[in-house]
Amino acid sequence: GGQPRNVQPFSDEDASIETMSHCSGFSDPASFTEDGPEVDEEATQEDLEYKLKGFIDLTLDKSAKTRQAALESLKSAFSSKILYEFVMERRMTLTDSIERCIKKGKSDEQCAAAGLACLLCVQMGSGIESEEIFKTLGPVLKKIVCDGTASIQARQACATCLGICCFIVTDDITELYSTMECLENIFIKAYPRDRDSNGVSSTHNTVLHISALLAWTLLLTICPMNEVKKKIEMHLHKLPSLLSCDDLNMRIAAGETLALLFELARETDADFFYEDMELLTEKLRALATDGNKHRAKVDKRKQRSVFRDVLRAVEERDFPTEMVKFGPERMYIDCWVKKQTYDTFKEILGSGMQYHLQSNDFLRNVFELGPPVMLDAAALKTMKISRFERHLYNSAAFKARTKARSKCRDKRADVGEFF
């Protein structure tokens, strides 16, 4: 590196990039709760807000690299902390910055801005303020999604953002249908009959089709039943064609969407009947037992696991219940609609998902968890395991696991006594 220079924080590009490192801890919520001496929470909050104000200012920097780094730092903070009051006071400034970055930035900057827009709406929850944000950003996101000249990564991020923000804020049924139509126009191009004139679907567009399909499926879960019926009639006989796609993620997205459509169809009509059920179950069974040698083992394992569940959902109306732990609470995912919603928010919140399930009023309302559980400091201290105890437990578990595996792998264990 070059010679170090004395610069004022946030005064120029070098200083702005240097300050980015202060926010690296935001990516892991555990970094806020590590064992150690007690600190002044008010002072810590003030310090955090000071840094975040600096990052908001840096989203207007001339350097694209600096703007992107500031967006990523804000994303990390928003995913790992509840900052409702801070965001409420600066929502218009943040909205303007995001809009400018999506409109004028390059691919990576657009992706970061779209991700921040999702987290901004997650922080704000459903309300008038969030609706104002979506009124500003919605048209911009739709324009990028439909722009064939924009990068695939930017269109993919904007499609996901469009679906999530609409899910959070939209009470207007007209806006919901308009957003779904925009996403629908993207993923139907993956259907064989709707492909390019040469009959081949461009493989680099597949990631965009997947994101549009998953965002559309999320919005379908909040549609009125009469609209759900229309969409099922329109897509249920076309979606199985995507199960033959070369891309693993597309096959999985199509399979999980099919399972969700069957679940919704049976809720709306107890006597629901699908004409091509035998052909569909054959396809699903083939994917659930796929042993093609030209596919990677990891891909085959993932595919078989997903399609076993999809086959059970379609054939037996069954769902393998999953349990999610966060703090002292437990949440059971017992249907495809809930799984789709959980997977979507986990994708954007990452390691901050558990923290938001505990503290975010909007997410708790979505998953019907009730108001946040209030625990005093004494209760939290009794529940928390010290770092040393955690280390001892992990070491013991590691040793036991190593011994068990070594015994199974030792070839001598399989040799009998022949003499």
N, C-alpha and C positions, 0 to 999 in steps of 0.2 A: 504494500500500500504506500500511499503518499504520505507527506508530512501532515500531522494532525493540525487542525486549525481551530482557533477559538471563535465560535459563532454563537449568536443569540438563538434560543429555541424558537422554532417556527419562523426564523427571519429570512432564510433562503433555502434553496433546494437541498443542499448538503445537510443542513440542520434538520430539515423536515424528514429526510430519509433516516437520519440517525435516531430521531424520536420514535420512529416506527417500532424499534426494538422494545420499547417500554411496554408495548401492548401484547407482546408475544404470549404472556401468561394467560390471556383471555381465552385461548383455545381450549383450555382445560379447566372446568369448574372447580376441580379439586385444588387448583392453585390458590383459590381464595379461602380454603378451609383446612390447610395443612396444619399440623400440630406446631405449636410454638407459643411464645409469650403473647398475652392478650394485647391487642392494639386498639387505638382510638378509632372506632368505626366511623365516626363523623368526619375525622380528618382523612381517613382512607377514602371515604366517599367523595370528599372534596377534591382529593388528589386525582381520583379516577375521572371525575367530571371535568377537571382542568385538562387532562390528557385528551378526553373525548372531544372537547371544544376545539382543541388544536387539530385533531383529525378531521373534524367537520370543515374547518377553515382550509385544510390541505386538499379537500376534494375540489377546490377551485384553483389549485396550483397549475402553473403553465406546463409542468412536466407530467406526461402521461404516466410515467412510472411512479411518481409521487402520488398522483391521484388514485391509482390502483392500489397502492400500498395502504393509503388512508382508508379506502373503501373496505379492504380486507380486515384492517384493524377494527373498524366499526362493526363489521360482521361478527368477528370473534367476540367482541364485548357484548353485542346484542344477543348472541346465542347463549351466552353463559351467565348473564345477569338480567334481572328485571329492572328496567330503567324507565318506568312509565312516566314519572313526573319530568324527568330530564328530556325525554323524547317529546312529550306533550308540548313543552315550551319551545321546542325547535323543529316541530314537525314540518312547517312550511319551508324552512331553510334546507332541511334534509331532503324534502320532496324535490325542491328546485335543483339541488346538487345531483340527485339520482337521475332526474329528467335530462339534465345537461350531459351527464356522463353516458347515458344510453343513446342520446341523439348524436353526440359528436365524438364519442370515444371509439376506439378500435375494439376488436373482439374480446380480449381479456378484460378490458375495462367495462365493457357492456355486461359481461357475465357477472363481474363483481357487483356492479350497480343493481342488476336484476336480483341477485341474491340478497343484497341489503334491503331492497324494496320488500321482499318477502318477510324479512326479519322485522322491518319497521311495522308492517301490518300485524305481525304476531305480537309485538310489544304493545301496540295500541289496542288490539282486540276489535270487536265489532262495535261500531258507533259512528256518530256523525263525522268525527274527525277522520276516521279511517276511510269513510265514503269519499270525503274530499280528496284524500290522497289518491284513491283509486280513480276518481274522475279525472285527475291530472295525468296519472301514469298509464291508465288503461288504454287510451288511444295510441300512446307512444309504443307500448308493448305490442299491441295488435299490429301496428305498422311494421315493426321489426320482424315479428313472426311471419307475416305474409310477404316480406321483402325477399325475393329470390336472389338479390345481389348481396345481402348481408351474410356474414359467416354462419355456418351451420351451428357452431357452438353458441353464438349470441342468440340465434333464433331458438335453439333448444332451451337456453336459460330463460329467455323471455316467455316461452310457452309454459314452462313450469311456474314461473312467477305469476303469469296471468291467471292460471288455474287456482293457485293458492290464495292470491289476493282476492279474487272473486269469491272464493269459498268463504273467506273470513268476513268480507264487508258487505256483500251484496244482499240487500233485501228486495231490490227491484228485479222482478221476475223477467222483465224484458232484457235487462242487462245480462242476466244469467244465461238466457237463451242465445243472446248475441255472442257472448264469449264462447259458449259451447259450439256454436256454428263455426266460429273462427278456428277453433282447435280441430273440429271435425273435418274441415276442408283440408287440413294438413295430413292427418293420419289416414284418411281414406285413399290417399295416393299410394299407400302401401298395398292396398287390395289389388289382386292380379288384373282385374278389368279396368282399374283406374290408373294403371301405371303409364309410363311414357309410351309414345307411339310405337317404339321399337319393341314394346312388350317386356322391357327389363327395368326393374326398379333400381334406381341409383343407390348403391350400398352406403355411400357417405351420408345420404339423407335418412338412413335408418334410425340414427340416434334422435333426430328431430321427430320422426314419426312415433317413436317410443314415448318421448316426453309429452307430445301432444295427446297420445292415447291415454296415458296415465293421468294427465291433468283433466282431460275430458271425463274419465271414469270417476275421479274425485268429485267433480261437479254433479255428475249423475246421481250421486248418493244423496244430494239435497234437493233434487227435482221433485215436483208433484207427481203423484202416481200415474196420472194420465199421460204426462210427458215421458215418464219412464217406459210405459207400454209402447209408445211410438218409437222410442230409441231402440228398444229390444227388438221390435219387429224389423227395424231398419238394418240392424247390425248383427243380430245373432246368427244369421245364416252366412254372413261374410267373414266374421272373425276367425272361424276355423281354418280359413285359407292361410292365415298368418302363422299357423302352427308348423308350416312347412318351410318357414323362412330360415335362411342360413345362419342368421344372427341369434345366438342363444338368448340374449336379453329381450329380443322381440318375441321369441317363442314363449318366454316366461311371462312377459307383459300381456300377451294375447291370452294365455292360459288362465292367468289370474283374473283378467277382465271377464272371460267367459264364466268362471266360477261365480263372480260377483253378479253378472247378469242373470244367471240361473237362480241365484239366491233372491234377487229382487223380483224376478218373474214369478217365483213360487209364493212370494209374499203377497203380490198383487192378485194372483189367481192360484188357489189351492189345487185346481185341476189342470194346471199348465202342462201342455204336451208339446214336445219337440220332435218333429217328424224324422230328422236324420240322427236320432239318438244313437243308433247302433254304429253308424259310421264314425260319429264323433267319439264315442267311447273307445272304439278301436284305435283311433289316432292318439287319444290320450294315454291309453294303455301302452302303446308302442313307445311313446315318449317317456313314460314312467319306468320302462324296462329297457331303455335304449342301451345297446352295448357296442355301438359302432366304434371300430378301432381308430378311425381317423379323427375322432374327437378327443380332446384332452380329458384326463381322468377327473380333474376338478370340475370341468363343465358338465360331464356326464353325471357326477354325483349331485351337483346342484340341481340339474334338470330333473333327475329322477325323484329327488326329494320334493320339489315343487309340484310335479305332475302327479305324484301319488296323492297329494292333498287335493289337487284339482279334480282328479278322477273320483275320489270319494265324495266331493261336493256335488259333482254332476250326477253321479250314479246313485249314491246312497243318501244325499242331502246331509252329509256329515261335515263337521269342521273340527279340526284338532285344536282344542282350546290351549292358548298360551297365557302364561302369567308374566306380568312385568312388575318388577319391584322398584320402588323409588322411596327412599327414606323409610319411614315406618309403615308405608302404605303398599297395597297390592292392587293391580288392575288386571282383570281377565279379558283377553281378546277372544271373543267367542263367535265371531261371524266375519265374513269377508269384507263387509262394509267398514267395520271397525278396524280390521287389519289394513285395508287400503289407506284409511285416514291416518292411522298410527305410522305406517311406513313412510307416508309423504312428509309428515312433520319431523320424523326422525332423520330423514334425508337432509332437511335444511337446518335442523338444530344440532345434529351430530351428538357430541358428548354432553351437550347442554339439555338434551331431551328430558332427562330425569329431573333436573332442577326446575324446568318449566312446568312439568307435570305436577310438581309439588307447589309451585308458587304462582303460576300464570292463570289468572281467573278465566281467560278465554279458553285455554286448552282444557282446563278442568270442567268447564261448561260443555265443551264438545264431547268429552268422554264421560260426562255425567258423574263426576267425582265429588261434586259438592264444593263448598267453600274450602280454602286452604286450611290444613290442620295446623293449629298454632301450638308450638311446643316451647316451653321456657328453656332457659340456658341449662338448668340442672338436668332436665329430661334429655336434652341433646347430648350433654356430657356423658350421661350413663349409657347412652346408645352407641356412642362413638368408641371405636377401637383405636388405641394408640398406635403410632407408627411402628414402635418396637414389637408390640404384640402381633400386628399385621405381618411384620417381617418373619417372626417366629412361625406363625401359622403357614405362611407361603413356603418357607424353607422345609417344614415338615411334610407338607403336601407334595412338594417337588421330589423329595427323597423317596417317599412312599410310591409315587407314580413311576419314578425311574427304576426302582427295584422291581415293581410289578412288570414293567415293560421289558426290562432286561431278562427276567425269568422266562417270559414268553418268547423272546427273540433268541435266546441262547439255544443253539442247535443241539447242544449236549443234553438239553432237557428232554428232547424227543428220542434219545437213544436208549434202548432197553439194555438189560444185562444179558449178554449172550453166552457168558461163560459160567 
